[in-house]
């Protein structure tokens, strides 16, 4: 089986390693950028995705450069605690949750791909223009000044996927919910512990911050990843859809001073760079099955970043698709099974994230007690808070008991 992978982000690199692990060796990766980029800011990898990365032999290297998240806390805009819960192994998972700089994650994945596949199979500066299905069942990918033919083509080319556009030419631009995100990384003392994730505010005006480095300097400072999200008028032009679009600190709305209990002024001031991006997704598709062609990750199911599931779902896509390609008698049957299983699952997550996912609790408290509270139990019960959290875990596939007892996606363990 000769495979062409379009895109060398988290999904494309994980897919490559997963296929190699499944015994599929004839793989080429085509990336439009001139080099495999280690740019970006922080992301979270949840236990269901960390399970897959551990089975690929990456856990030790990821733990060296990431932070094992131990707790998640939700606060009101005024700084009152709404809900806290343990995360990762503290929650009873067999695998950790980690917060990590995207560049460090890409580096770990890329170095392993270089080791196992070799640099000659990674082709940068290859921007896909079109694809063509051939009479012999193969598919040809047409780039700017070259082409390649493979038995199977998998699009891991992001929210602006060329392959997705070929099959859905009238879909149009991504959908913007009017929320703009400013993201940065700052050297600061942590708000709580060195491994706590904090969400504060409401859907239309909130802060998210978490550490992404273990190293502590002499002043007790570590790298803190932060995201400021603010609902603007729907009439405003959508910000540039480029997640490395850099802006000045003065551009952030003054209303973020509401979060001074998080030391927001210093957080913004100390940021090495601030990136601006609209909160966008796309409507779920009714099909990813194009015979010997399919979509993966953000090309298949771009979602709002509520619940930290974007990269994690791409990783699980990669593992499941590789398993099916190794086990099914032909490519078309493998892709059909992948489409039926993963499209249904990720559609539910996309829709849940549109309803703010697990962050629903901060909106409920904002609506019921806009001026704050004396006792959170008078506003929302612990039972209701727990169900919001548990419901999202079930939807996204990382309920602790279910995940711990699920069969492995590793080919070696599947057939043993």
Secondary structure as GFF3:
##gff-version 3
##sequence-region A 1 416
A	DSSP	beta_strand	2	6	.	.	.	ID=ss1
A	DSSP	alpha_helix	10	21	.	.	.	ID=ss2
A	DSSP	beta_strand	26	30	.	.	.	ID=ss3
A	DSSP	beta_strand	42	45	.	.	.	ID=ss4
A	DSSP	alpha_helix	47	55	.	.	.	ID=ss5
A	DSSP	alpha_helix	59	65	.	.	.	ID=ss6
A	DSSP	beta_strand	67	68	.	.	.	ID=ss7
A	DSSP	beta_strand	71	75	.	.	.	ID=ss8
A	DSSP	beta_strand	81	86	.	.	.	ID=ss9
A	DSSP	three_ten_helix	88	91	.	.	.	ID=ss10
A	DSSP	beta_strand	98	101	.	.	.	ID=ss11
A	DSSP	alpha_helix	102	116	.	.	.	ID=ss12
A	DSSP	three_ten_helix	119	121	.	.	.	ID=ss13
A	DSSP	beta_strand	122	123	.	.	.	ID=ss14
A	DSSP	beta_strand	128	133	.	.	.	ID=ss15
A	DSSP	beta_strand	139	143	.	.	.	ID=ss16
A	DSSP	beta_strand	147	150	.	.	.	ID=ss17
A	DSSP	beta_strand	152	155	.	.	.	ID=ss18
A	DSSP	alpha_helix	162	167	.	.	.	ID=ss19
A	DSSP	beta_strand	175	188	.	.	.	ID=ss20
A	DSSP	beta_strand	196	202	.	.	.	ID=ss21
A	DSSP	beta_strand	205	211	.	.	.	ID=ss22
A	DSSP	beta_strand	222	231	.	.	.	ID=ss23
A	DSSP	beta_strand	246	247	.	.	.	ID=ss24
A	DSSP	three_ten_helix	249	251	.	.	.	ID=ss25
A	DSSP	three_ten_helix	254	262	.	.	.	ID=ss26
A	DSSP	alpha_helix	264	269	.	.	.	ID=ss27
A	DSSP	beta_strand	271	281	.	.	.	ID=ss28
A	DSSP	beta_strand	293	295	.	.	.	ID=ss29
A	DSSP	alpha_helix	298	301	.	.	.	ID=ss30
A	DSSP	alpha_helix	310	327	.	.	.	ID=ss31
A	DSSP	alpha_helix	331	354	.	.	.	ID=ss32
A	DSSP	three_ten_helix	357	359	.	.	.	ID=ss33
A	DSSP	alpha_helix	360	368	.	.	.	ID=ss34
A	DSSP	three_ten_helix	376	378	.	.	.	ID=ss35
A	DSSP	alpha_helix	382	396	.	.	.	ID=ss36
A	DSSP	alpha_helix	400	405	.	.	.	ID=ss37
A	DSSP	alpha_helix	411	415	.	.	.	ID=ss38
###
